[in-house]
């Protein structure tokens, strides 16, 4: 492994450590939403995408139906499909390796691989980031869930606010352009307006629909002729 690749591994492990330990929050939020420790850990093991997991737990915590939570989680996780379309030709995995790699397609592993100049470097960034986050996220989820059951009702410590704080933390870095900001404001307004008239969990789905509609109908300026 050359020095450049060792740098990729170092940076990827740093990202993995910072992101994976955030699973502590999900473990506590999961049990506070009504899931038991095994169910909370199963979500991290099988779903393994933080935004979708927090969305599911958030809907349950608000009294929503599991189906509404699952649909919300699916909507948020659909972006990973787009990541996969970009990563498939870049990483070049086939067969079982491709299936295993698909489970590691998340924001961080994508970001640490798509900027690399070669397939070998892209694979190092992808696997090191994805695997380190997967291991740490699941361990942290277990610890957070066990701590949540030991501490009792998380609302006594203000942990019921963790869902909203987690969504804000995930959303904030993406509000770097006028269009995402406008979509966020519009989606929030629609969700707030839907709260008095819909069941718990539905406002989140409606707000997600706003983003889908904007993405479908946004007018892009034509490329200038060369």
Secondary structure, 3 states (H helix, E strand, C coil): CCHHHHHHHHHHHHHHHHHHCCHHHHHHHHHHCCCCHHHHHHHHHHCCCHHHHHHHHHHHHCCCCHHHHHHHHHHHHCHHHHHHHHHHHHHCCCHHHHHHHHCCCCHHHHHCCCCCCCHHHHHHHHHHHHHHHHHHHHHHHHHHHHHHHHHCCHHHHCHHHHHHHHHHHHHHCCCCCHHHHHHHHHHHHHHHHHHCCCCCCHHHHHHHHHHHHHHHHCCCCCCCCC
